[in-house]
């Protein structure tokens, strides 16, 4: 020892010798002197940047005689070296010592240093929060607990999170955030009843949008749709949140509550349409089949489709509404709807036949207004002569077919063969169903033949074309003529029925092919050609006098079909 001390007198910075001296002191049981040597060596190594050697010295020092100062220094050295687990163990020793000695503020400082190294350490946060509670700092403790609970929930550790939330509510029983988190915890574990219980305790619930959303979800999970609907409306009106209302409608649809879903769409159409119009239309299309016999619901559907600019299902819903109106006895409404259907689908004869039956049942056609073939021929010729010119463009093939049909028809008429003129016109009509010239020629030929239902279809087509091109007056004249044709065909059908048939059937039925003879006969050689190109409507209403109105409210004769379908 004496020799080593002589060396140190000549070179006090010889750390190797100083370390050896410390070991010798330790063997001799002189702990104080040994610790002094080890500390000097460790500090020197630390100052020179030799952290590993400094750690070795302080480990010897703390093993020989542990102190808060040496343990803290060792923790700091571990931290510098990036050995956080070792550092955390040292810091915990210091913190525990501070807690035992009642130095709580010093313990807080140590826990904070530990969390700086490991901010995700939930256990350390809980220890820190507990120290804050002992210091009477409830707000700081609550914040630390909240952070720890959020971390546990994010990891899916709901049971430990629940324990922390309970401690938070012990500190502040009415705390909104703690109640919200506990409600979410319960909801995520499948206990929606408990979630509702916690969330209903949130003070000033209406002002907490997140609490309202979670409570809304809990109501949906519990199938408490009426309460969910109230909250969905509140979220929309108070917080401008439309997602809740969309989710509520989806729940109604899933539960088969289509009428309720339709009511929500009707009340909040603009907002839901702006949020997701495609989803709204998809649900409305689904609803159609579930409210097919309810006139009020069908009216709402029509209004919603109109607001959305959706026309795909317009004729379907209109026809269902017309049938439902018949079923409920609202014949004036049914007549109006069938008139609309004729304008929408002028080539579909079933709409005209249904209108004829409704009009005949209403008995609203004065005898003085019943049009004759002669009167109709004069009117239709006059309308054709005075009608404004409209440019209708087609591709070359269709243009050639229309022109050829008109030329052939004119030739047959000039030879006093009007029946044969129908062939080319009817053949070209499917290629250009809204062509003004084709419909005008056909209207004139059908009128002269006494086929008023077919003439009415042509007039409805012309009405629609002129209306689409801005000629309201001309459209109105063709519409009025179509109405009179429809009344005439309906009256003819009624007058052709026997008293027995009229009693058995709920409606005056459509006219048969033999009700009124045409003004001309088809030559025998031309029967097949004309038959191929005429709309034979008698099959549509065959047996109608024996069949009542179907249970779904449709008129006798079956659902509307397009000609040729």
FENKA-V642298 format. One record per backbone hydrogen bond with DSSP energy under -0.5 kcal/mol. CO is the residue of the C=O (numbers start at 0). NH is the residue of the N-H. Records with the same first field share a line. If there is no record, write none. Layout:
CO=NH  NH
This chain:
0=4
1=5
2=6
3=7
4=8
5=9
6=10
10=13
12=14
13=17
14=18
15=19
16=20
17=21
18=22
19=23
20=24
21=25
22=26
23=27
24=29
25=28
28=30
29=33
30=34
31=35
32=36
33=37
34=38
35=39
36=40
37=41
38=42
39=43
40=44
41=45
42=46
43=47
44=48  49
45=48
48=50
49=53
50=54
51=55
52=56
53=57
54=58
55=59
56=60
57=61
58=62
59=63
60=64
66=70
67=71
68=72
69=73
70=74
71=75
72=76
73=77
74=78
75=79
76=80
77=81  82
78=81
81=83
82=86
83=87
84=88
85=89
86=90
87=91
88=92
89=93
90=94
91=95
92=96
93=97
94=98
95=99
96=100
97=102
98=101
101=103
102=106
103=107
104=108
105=109
106=110
107=111
108=112
109=113
110=114
111=115
112=116
113=117
117=120
119=121
120=124
121=125
122=126
123=127
124=128
125=129
126=130
127=131
128=132
129=133
130=134
131=136
132=135
135=137
136=140
137=141
138=142
139=143
140=144
141=145
142=146
143=147
144=148
145=149
146=150
147=151
148=152
149=153
150=154
151=156
152=155
155=157
156=160
157=161
158=162
159=163
160=164
161=165
162=166
163=167
164=168
165=169
166=170
167=171
171=174
174=178
175=179
176=180
177=181
178=182
179=183
180=184
181=185
182=186
183=187
184=188
185=190
186=189
189=191
190=194
191=195
192=196
193=197
194=198
195=199
197=200
198=201
201=204
203=206
204=207
206=208
207=211
208=212
209=213
210=214
211=215
212=216
213=217
214=218
215=219
216=220
217=221
218=223
219=222
222=224
223=227
224=228
225=229
226=230
227=231
228=232
229=233
230=234
231=235
232=236
233=237  238
234=238  240
235=239
239=241
241=245
242=246
243=247
244=248
245=249
246=250
247=251
248=252
249=253
250=254
251=256
252=255
255=257
256=260
257=261
258=262
259=263
260=264
261=265
262=266
263=267
267=271
268=272
269=273
270=274
271=275
272=276
275=279
276=280
277=281
278=282
279=283
280=284
281=285
282=286
283=287
284=288
286=289  290
287=290
290=293
292=294
293=297
294=298
295=299
296=300
297=301
298=302
299=303
300=304
301=305
302=306
303=307
304=308  309
305=308
308=310
310=313  314
312=316
313=317
314=318
315=319
316=320
317=321
318=322
319=323
320=324
321=325
322=326
323=327
324=329
325=328
328=330
329=333
330=334
331=335
332=336
333=337
334=338
335=339
336=340
337=341
338=342
339=343
340=344
344=347
346=348  562
347=350  351
348=352
349=353
350=354
351=355
352=356
353=357
354=358
355=359
356=360
357=361
358=362  363
363=365
365=368
366=369
371=375
372=376
373=377
374=378
375=379
376=380
377=381
378=382
379=383
380=384
381=385
382=386
389=391
390=392
394=398
395=399
396=400
397=401
398=402
399=403
400=404
401=405
402=406
403=407
404=408
405=409
406=410
407=411
408=412
409=413
410=414
411=416
412=415
416=420
417=421
418=421
419=422  423
420=424
421=425
422=426
423=427
424=428
425=429
427=430  431
428=431
431=434
434=438
435=439
436=440
437=441
438=442
439=443
440=444
441=445
442=446
443=447
444=448
445=450
446=449
447=518
449=451
450=454
451=455
452=456
453=457
454=458
455=459
456=460
457=461
458=462
459=463
460=464
461=465
462=466
463=467
464=468
465=470
466=469
469=471
470=474
471=475
472=476
473=477
474=478
475=479
476=480
477=481
478=482
479=483
480=484
481=485
482=486
483=487
484=488
485=489
486=490
487=491
488=492
489=493
490=494
491=495
493=496
497=501
498=502
499=503
500=504
511=514
522=525  526
523=526
525=529
526=530
527=531
528=532
529=532  533
530=533
533=535
534=536
536=539  540
537=540
538=541
540=543
542=545  546
549=552
553=549
554=557
560=349
561=564
